Amino acid sequence: MKPKFSRSKLAHYVASSNKPEAELAREVAAFLIDAGKTAELDSLMRDVSDIRARENGVVELTARSAFPLDTDTKAQIERVAKGQYPGSTSVIIHEVRDETAVGGVRIELSNADLDLTIRSKLHKLREAIA
């Protein structure tokens, strides 16, 4: 019999767990496999990130850019994140190189995406004049 699945309860469990990351990851993976809900992993992790931001004040985000982020850009990204989560106390930025961005940055939070890449702006311009 498959275990009953509540993504919300599982997300709260993961967000509040003090277990070592590797142990927690194995436990969650085994549960998702048993429940037949492996497709829920991305949604689960977005929920966990959102809970940690709202309840613990720790905002994690991904910043995709063609080039390394400078100090000013990181500070601007932190302001954006703290605007989304006003009670936040810290911001963790995971930098990802994306050469297709050409320039600018795409910010991916658990609850929103902000695409400020040159590629995105060019695409919008192309749509506007087409």
PyMOL commands that set and color helices and strands:
alter all, ss='L'
color gray80, all
select helices_A, chain A and resi 7-16+21-35+38-56+71-84+99-101+118-129
alter helices_A, ss='H'
color red, helices_A
select strands_A, chain A and resi 58-65+90-97+105-108+113-115
alter strands_A, ss='S'
color yellow, strands_A
deselect
rebuild
show_as cartoon
